[in-house]
Amino acid sequence: MPEILQLLQYEYVPDIATKREPHRAGHLSLIEAYHAEGKLVIAGALGNPPHAGLLAFRTAEDAEAFAAEDPYGAAGLVVSHKVEPWTVVAS
């Protein structure tokens, strides 16, 4: 049976790799906390250099809560975000 996760998609400001440095430890700490609680399944940046982020959560509520408290968002590094269901058929 497929698993349905909630995919949080971020679009970042240009030159995110440089601009994120003062906020990176807080962002990664939040990722670790959600993962340790079993709310976050997988997370990472897209591109080289990065231009976006993808994070897969168990619930849409957890995805939105994460986005609301993420230091990247508070610092204005996230241009836009959206949460969509992701049907996983193989893992």
N, C-alpha and C positions, 0 to 999 in steps of 0.2 A: 504494500500500500504506500503511495507517495506521501511524503512528509511536506506539510506546508509551513514555510518559514516566512517571516516578514523582512523584506530587504530594504534597508535604509540606504538611500543613494545620496551622496553629497557631491556637489560641484564646488570646487575650490577656487579661490582667487588666483590670479597668475602668480607665479613664483612662490607657491605654497611651501616648497621645500625650505626656503630661507625664512619666510614669514612665520612659519609654525614653531620655530625653535623655542621661543620663550614660553610656549603653551603646550609643547609636546609631552612633557612629563605628566602634566595633569590629564591630557587626552588619553595617554596610554594607561594611566592609573585607573581612569574611569572604565576603559575597555577591560582591564584586568578584573575590576570589581564586578561588572556585569557578567563576565565570563565565569568567574568563580561562583556566582549565584545561580548559574545555569540559565541565565536569560539571553546571553549572547553566544552564538554558535561559532562564528568565524568572522574575521574582520581584516581589512587591508586596504591599501591604496592602489589606485589604477594608474598605469602609465609610468613612463620613465623619461623625463621627470614626472612625478605624480600630478594629476589634474583633477582627480575625483577619488572618492572613497566608497567602499561597499561594506556593509555590516549586516549580518543575518541574525535576526532575533526570533525568539519563540512566539512573541506576541507583538501586535502593532502598538499596543500601549507602552511596552518596554522600549520599542524603537523610538517613539515620540518622546518618552521621558528622557532617554539618552540624549537625543538631539537638543532637548531643552536645557540640559545641564552640561553639555560638552563645552569645554573651554575654547575649542576652535570656533564654535558658534558665537560665544560671548565676545570673542576677539574680532569678529567680523571676517573670519577666514572662509566661512561657508557662504557661497553665493546663493545656493538654493539646496533644498533637500526634499525628498519625497519618500514615502513608505508604500511599498507594493507587495502583495503576496507573491511568493516564489514557490512553485511546486517542484520539489526535488524528487527525481525519479531514480537517481543513483548517487551514492556517497561512499 
